[in-house]
């Protein structure tokens, strides 16, 4: 029997999902070990192996594919703990990273300091050269000056170099030559050239992505190689893939060359899993994806059964953080997970997040030395968690420590411990609701017209409160909710993209030039596909094309599908123009057919179908018949006194069962709170459909 293993290493927990040949998914879970990633990974795999009646070594020996995702790259970007990186740019343009894009969330808030650039200004070096926007040489590259700069970097101990020259997308000759000089004078030193990584026009976005990618190379190359070595030492002999930010997987060698793809790679898998689970349950193709982990709450969208992509992914806050710039699954994150800390501000008001207790020391209820109150502590106080059944009984919670932690804020706001705990949960819910509003209502999407798919270990605690506030009557919580991102890796295909800038307009369309441009992108992807090894015979693949376009005089572009890449015919060009009008109308409720359209950057995406598929089981009738012992616990639901509440354990729950609130459903890796006047149904596939 051949298995597939996926791993998602988060800030608090490491999730493992094992898929057997029939597509059945088994979850393993353990605390993340920041100092030695493989320790947490092996603990989680061992947990899943035990459920399958195997040892860790036996399971690895019977596994053919290992897929890995991690938050290490994201954390390194946010905390700026990457390598000591030099930023090389054209003489006269040293402030590209400093000025960013000039935006500010609240223009009248003068209490916020101007954000620091990703690479400090003192580590920016100007190179004597200049290309024009037409691609002609305005000032030749001064190689002697460039070599002098490189030797200075060597002397000062730089660990990586980011090269982003003005208009290198029009003519990359100078950037290429600097790359050759780096290899000549600093052999082995990691570097990134902007025209190879992200050939787009916008200078800050290209410079930001290049800087991030270069700074991650030493860190992530060491991390992935060490993981691969640890796996081999543990007896694993199969293929290793890594999840990426575009909602797919890729080979380690390709990810090592562009480690920026690892940023948001774990959260990007949640929409992939959500699409698969929603399809199985026939819940529709418009999905709000909510993934509540120990550190963050991630929200994304699936529209018309397609993933939503964006180049506007900021890490560390919009405008004030750092922009990835690359195409990635549109995921918004806020600091409101199970480990988010509750605190009292200077005005005496209760706040939740964005700081998290993480896995070390963790929430107070973990009994590992944490003393600050968190959302998980609040759930303990409210009676939602079973102290003896956390992680399926592998971890015992300290209820008394949780009460002492929550008491610190309860005393400050003059409330009982239970009322303070419910206040913490409610505030965390409000933060999550705002994040959902930003990605839905902020883009003209009515959340009432979508289904919510809830994932993450803490998802079931308050997802129904969120759904009721949004007016979403249907919530799907999969059996594998606690490992949603890791589950998504099993459904994900191998994905990779190539892009290039080629400006043209609908009024003066460059058909001949675009034919060469798209052919070049296709050849690169064909070469990538030819280099893939160990693909099953008959593996299908496809290439899709997109263009970033705008109406003339607009500032920002939108990604538009290219219906027919053979743009030599009038029909294909008209189809492209209509595709843009339709996309613009869907986003902004208007189309301007009288305006010329500017087409800026072209992109080709290769998808190799390596993900698993599941078959929906025949529907079942619902009944209130329960099996298993009757268990009760006092739980507090926001008003009155704690209520005697029925507890159902997952081992005793079968498809077709229906539960009326208030009650608590205890799965080994997640807890589902069914609030008063709400209902939970178990589908034929074993997932939970929650309504109110």
N, C-alpha and C positions, 0 to 999 in steps of 0.2 A: 504494500500500500504506500502511495506517495502523498506526502503532505506539502502544504505551503504554509509558511509562517510570516506574519507581518508584525512589526514592532513600532510602536509610537512612544518615544521617550519624552514625556512632558516635564513640566517644572515640579510637579508633586508626585505623579504616578507614572510608571512605565506599563503600558498596555500591550498585550500580546494577543493576537487572534490566530488560531490554527484552523486551516481549512482542509477537510478530507476530500477524497475524489468525488464524493456526492454533493459537495458544496456546503456541508454542515460546518458551522462555525463554533469554535470553543474558545472561551476567553480565559486568559491568564493575567494576573495583575499583581504588582508589588510596588513598593516605594522606590522612587528614582534615587540612584546613587550618583550624585554629581561628580565625585572624585574619580570614580571608576565606572563608566557607563555600563560595561558588560556585566557587572555584578547585578544591577537591577534588571538587565535584559535576561540574564540566565535564570534569575529567581522567578521572573514572570513566565518564561518558557517552561521551567520546572513545574510551576503551578498548573499550567495547561496540560503538560504531559501527565501529571498525576491524575487529572480528570479522564484522560484517555487510557489510563492503565499502563503507562509507560514511564521510563526514566528519561531524564534530560538527554542522555547520550543516545538512547534508543530513538527518541523522537527526531533528534538532529540527523541521525543516520538514515532515517526514512523520509527526510525532507528534500525536495528537489529545488525549491525556490524560497529565498529569504528576502523579505522586503523591509527596508529600514527607514524610519522617519525620526527626526529629532528637532528639538527646539534650541539646540546648542547654537546654531548660526543666528537665529533670531535674538537670543539673549546676548550674544556677543555684539550684535549691532546696536541694540538698545543701550547696553551698558558701555559700549565702546571699548570692549576688551579684546578687539582683534589685534593683529600684528602691527608693529610700528611701521607705518606706511607713508611713503613720500608721494605727493601729488605733483605730477609734471604737466604743465599747461603752457599755452602760447604766451610769449612775452607781452605784457600789458593786460593780461586777464587773470590776475591772481586771486580775485574775489568771487569767482563763480560759485564755489561751495559756501562762501560766507553769506552772500546775499540770498541764497536759495531761490525761491520764486516770489519772495517779497510779501507773501500772504500772512494774515493774522486772523485767528478765529474771532477774536473780539477786538476790533480796532481801537476801542476806547479804554481798554484795560492796560494801564501803564504799570501795573504791579509785576508784570512778567518780564524778566530780563530777555534781551535779544538772544536767540538760541546760538549755541556754539556750532561751528561747522563740523562735519563728520571727521575730517582731517584738519587738525589745527592749522591756522594760517602760517605758523612758523615752519611747518613741514611742507609748504607749497614752494615749488621751484619753477621759475619761468624759463622757457626754452626759446632761444633766438630763432624764430621761424614764423611764417604766416602763409596760410592758404586763403584764397578768396572763396566766396560763396559759389563761384562758377567752377571751382576746382583747379584754377590756375595758381602758379606759385607767385605770391606777392613778395615774399622774402625767403630766400633759400635757407634750408636748415644749416645752422652753424654747427657742424659736427664737433669741432674742437671745443666749443662751449658746452655742448651736450655731454661730451666725454668728461669734461671737468666736473660737471654736476654729478654724473654717475660715480666718479671717484670720491666725491665728497660724501655721497650717500653710503658708499662702502666704508669710509672712515668713521662715519657717525653711527654705524650699526643698524641701518634700516633693514627690515625683514621682508618688505614687499614694495612694489612700485605700481602706481596707477598713472596711466598716460592718457590724457584726454585733451587733444589739441583742437583749436578752433577750426571748423569746417573740414575735419578729417573725414567726415562722411561723404564730402564731395570729392576729396582726393586723399587717400590714406597713405600716400608715399612717405611722408615725414614720420608718421606714427610707426609704420613698418620698419623704417630705418632705425628709429630709436629702439625698437624691439631687438633688432640685430645687434645694436651697440650694447644693450643690456646683456645679451647672451655672450657677447665677446668679452666684456669687461667685468661682468658680475655673473658668471656662470652658475646656474642653479638657483638664482634668486627669483622667487615668483613675481610675475608682473601681469598686468591686464592692459590691453589696448582697446580703447573705447569703440573703434570702428568694427572690431571683431565681436565685441560683446553685445553692443546695442547701437546699431547704426541709425540713429534718429537725429533729427535736426536740433531739438531743444538742448541747449548747452548744459543747463544745470542737471537735467535728468540723466543725460549721458555721463556727465562728470560724477554725479552721485552714485549711479550704478557701478561705474568703473572703480571708484574708490572703495565701495563696499565689497565688491568682488575681490579686489586685490588684497584687502585687509583680512579676508576670510581664508585665503588660500593656505597659508601655513597652518592655521588652527584646524581647519576642516580636513585638509589632506592628512594631517597626523591623526585626527580623530577617526576618520573612515578607515585608514590603513590599520590602525590599532584594532578597531572593531573587527575588520576582516581577519586579522591575525588571530584574535581571540576566538573567533568562530571556528577557524581551521584547527586550532589547538583543542577545541572542545569536540572535534570529530565531524564537523559539517564539511561536506564536499561539493555541495550544489552551487547554483548561481546566486549572486547577490545583486539586488536592485535597490535603488534609493528613491524614495518619494520626492517629488519636486513641486515647486510652487504653481505649476500650470495644471495641477490635478492629474498628473500621471507619474510614471516611474521611469528611471533611466539607469544605465550602467554606472558603476562606481567611477570608471575612468572618465566618463563624460561629465559627471557631477564634480569630480575633483578639478577638472579644467574650468568649470564655471560654478563655483560653490555658492554664488548668490542665489542659485536655484533652490537651495535648501531653506532660504528664509520663508517662513510661513508654509513649509512643505507639509507639516503635520495637519494644521487646520484646513489646508486646501483639499484634503481627502474627505472631509466631512460632507461636502456637497456631493461627492462621487458616491459615497455610501447612501446618502439620503435619496438620491435619484434611483438607486437600485431598490431600496426598501419601499419607496413610494410606488414604484412600478409593480412590485410584487403584490402590494396591497391595493392597487388600482385607486390610489388617492389623488391622481392627477399630476401634471407636469409643472405646476407652479408651487414652489416649496420655499418656506422660510426655514433655514437651517440654523438651529440653536445648539451650540456645543458648550456645555458648562463644565469646565475642568476645575482643577484645584486652584489654579492661579488666575485664569482669565475666562471671560465669556466671549465666545466667537460666534458671529452671526454672518451668514451668507445667504445667497439666493440660487435657486434653480428656476429658470424661466423657460416655459415651453419645452421642458425636459432637457434644456441645454445649460451647461455651466456658464456663469457670468464672469467675464474677465475684465481686468482693469490695469492701467499703468499708473494709477494714483494710489499705490499702496505705501502709506507712511508708517514707519516704525518709530514709536516714541511720541506720537501726537501729530495731527495734521498741521502742516506749516512749520511747526517747531521741532519735529523729529527729523528723520532721514528718509528720503524717498527711494524706493527700490528702482522705479523707472522701468523695470522689465514687465512684460505681460505676465500676470499671475491671476489666479482665481480670486475674485473680489471677496475678501474676508475682512470684517471689521472686528477689532478686539477691544474690550474694555476690562479694567481690573475689577472684576466682580465674580470671582469663582468661589469654590467652597472654602478656600484658604484666605479669602480677602478679609482684611482686618477692620474691625469696627473701632471708631475713635470719636472723641469729642473735639470739635473745633474751638477756636478762640471765642466764638459767640455762644458756646454752650449747646450747639446743635450736634445731633448724632450723625456721623458720616460712615460710609462703608467703602473701602478701597481707596486708591488703587493698589496700595501695598499689600503683599501677601506673605503669609507665614511659610509658604513653600512646603517642602518635605522635611526640611531641617530648620528649626525644630518642629515645624508643623503646627496645626491648631492645638490648643490646650488639651482637647479631648484625646489626642493621640498619645498623651502621656510621655512625650519625648522632651519635655522641658519648656514647651511653649506656654506663655502666660497671657498673651493678648487675645481678646475675644475675636472669633471669626464667624463666618456664615455657618461653617460646620458645627462649631460650638453652639450656635443658636439652634440648629436643627436637633442637636442632642438635648438641649434644655427643653425644647418643645415636645420631646418624646417621639420624634420622627425616626430617630436611629435606634436600633437595637444594639446596646453596648457589647453584647456577646456574639453578634452575628455580622459585624463589620468585615467586609472582604470574605464573606462566607464563613465567618468564625475564625479566620486566620489572624485577626487583629482585634484586641479588646479595647474598647473606648473607655476613657476615664470621665464618667458623667459628672462627678463631683468637681473635677478640675475645670470642666466646661462651665459649670454653674458659677464657680469662683471668678472665672474670666469675664463672663457676661455681667456678673454683679458689679464689676468696676464701672461699667457704663450705666447700669440700671440705677446705681446710687447717684450718678451725676445728673441724670434726667428725671429723677424722682418717680421712677416706675418700678413695678415688681420685676423680678428676674424674667418671668415668662413674657410679660409685656415688652420688656427691652429686647428679648430674643426675637419676638415676632416683629418688632420694629426693625431689627437688623435685617431679617429676611425680607421685609417689605421694601426697605431702602435698596437692598441688592436687586430686587425685582425691578424697581424703578430705573436703576442704571441700565439694566438689561433692556427694558422696554424702550428707553431712549435710543439705545443702539439699534434696535429693530426699526424704530421710526426713521432714523437717519438713512438706513439702507432701503427702506420701502417708501414711506410717504415722501421722504426727501427726493425720491426719484420718480414720483408720480404713480407709485404702486399702492393699491389698496390691500392692506394685509388681510382683510376679511375674505378676500377672494383666493387666498392661498391656504395650504395646509401647513401646520408647523410640524417639523420633524425634530424631535428632542434627542440630544445625545450628550455624553459626558457622564461621569460618575455622579455629579450633583444635579443632573438634569431633572430628575423626577421630583425633587423637593419642592420646587416652586413653579414649574412650567405651566401648571393649570392656572395659577394666579396671573401669570403673564398672558396666557391665551385669553382669559376672560377680559382683561383690560384692553387687549387689542381687538376683541370681538371675533377671534378665530375659534370657530366652534369645534374644529377637528384637530387633534394632536396625535401624531403617530410616534410612539416611543418603542423602538425596536428592542428585541430581547438582548441584542448586543450594544445597547445604547451607551454603556459605560466605556466602550472602546470603539466609538463611532469612526474616528479617523483611522485607526488600525484596521477596522473592517473595510473602509473605503479602499485601502491598498489592494485588497483582494479583487475588487471590482475594477480597479484602474488598469488602463492600458499603458504601454510604453509610449510616451509622448515626447516630441521635441519640436522646436520651432527654428526657423531662419527668417530674418527680416532684412530689408534694405530700403533706403530712401530713394524715391524716384518721383519727382514732382511733375504733375501734369494737371490739366483742367478738363472739364466736360466740354468747354467751348473749343479747346485746341488739344484734342486727345492724341497722345503720343503712342499709337498702337504698336508701331515697329519697335520702339525703345522698350515698351513694357513687355513685349514678347520675349526679348532677350533677358529682361529683369526676372520675369517669372520662370523662365527656363533655367536661369542660374540658381534660383531658389530650389527648384525641383531637383536639379542635379545634385545639390548638396544633400538633400533629404534622401535621394536614391542611394547616394554613397553611404549615408548613415545606416540605412536599412540593410544594405549589402554587408555591412560590418557587424551586424548583430549575429550572435552565435547561439546555438542550442534552441532555436525556435522550433516548435512542433511543425511537422509537415502540414501544409495547407493553412498556415496562419495568415489571416487576412490583414491588409493594411490599406490605408487611404490617406490622401493628402487634401487638405482643405486650404482655401486661400481667403485672405482678408486684406482690407485696406483701411487705413486711418484717413478719414476725409472730413471736410467741413464745407459749409457754404462760404463763398467768397466774402472776406472781411470778418468772418468769425475768428475767434482766438483759439478755441480748442477743437480737437478732432474727436470723432467717434468711430469706433471699430465697426466696419461694415462687411458683411459676407460678400465675397466675389462669387456670383452664381455660376459663371462660366469663365474659366481662366483663359480661354481662347478669345482675347478681346479684339481680334481683327475684324469681326463682323459687327454690323450695326445692331443686330439682335442682342449680342453679348454686351455691347456698350450700353444699350438702353436698359438691359436687365440690371447692370451694375448701378446705373443712375437711379432706377426705381428702387433698388435695394437700399441705397443711401436714403432716399426720401422716406421709405417705409421705416427704416431704423430711427431716423430723426423724429418722425411722427410718433413712434411708439414711446420715445423718451421724453419728448417735449410737447406732444399734442399739436404739432404744426409741421407743415411742409411748405417749402418755398420753391415751387417749380420754375419760377422766373429767374432765380439766381443761378449763377455758375457754381459748379462744385469743384473744389480743389482736392486732389488726391495726393497725399503726402508720402506715407510709408506703407510698404507692401509686406505681407507676412504669409508664410506657408507653414502649416502645422501637419506633421506626420503623426498618425495614430496607428499603432500596431496592436491588434486585438489579442492581448495576453490575459485580460481579466476573466474571472470566473463569471458564471451566470447561474441564477437560481430559478427554479420553477415553482410557481405559486401552487399551493395545495388547494384542494376543493373546499369551498366555503362550508362552514358548519353553522348549526343553529345555536343560539345563545340561551343559557339557562343559569339559574342562581344556585345550582347544586355545587357544594364545595366538598372537598375531601381534606383530610388532615385534621389535626387537633385544633380545638378552639383556643385562641390566644388573644389576650387583650392587653392594652397599655394605655395609660392616661396621656392624652395628647392635647395641646393647646392650639386653637385655631383662630385666635385673635380677639375673642370676646368671651365674657363669662368666665367660667371655671374650666380647668382641664376636663376633657370628656373621655369616658371609657370607650376606647376605639379598638375595633376588630383588626387583628394582624393576620396577614396571609403570607406564607413563605412560598417562594418560587418553586420549590421542589414539589409542592402539592397542587400547583396550578396547571390546568389543562386547557387546550384550545376550546373555545365555546363558552367559557365561564364569563360571567358578568358580575361586577362589583359596584355597589352603590356607596357613595361617601357618607360619613367619613370612615375611611379605613386606610391601612398602610399595607403596601405590597413589598415584601422584602426579597429581592433577588440577591444572589451572592455578591454582585459587584455594583449594585445600585438600589436605591430605595424610591418607590413611587408613592407619593402622597396624594390620595384621592380625597379632596376637601369636601365638606358638606355640600349637598346638592349637585355633586359631580359624579360621573360614571366612568368606569374603566371596563373595556371589553377585551378579551383575549382572542385574537384572530386565529384562523386555521394555521397560519404560519408561526404562531407563538408570540406575535408582537402585541403591544398594547395600544388600543385605540381609545383615547381619552376624550370625553365630551362633557359639556355642562349645559 
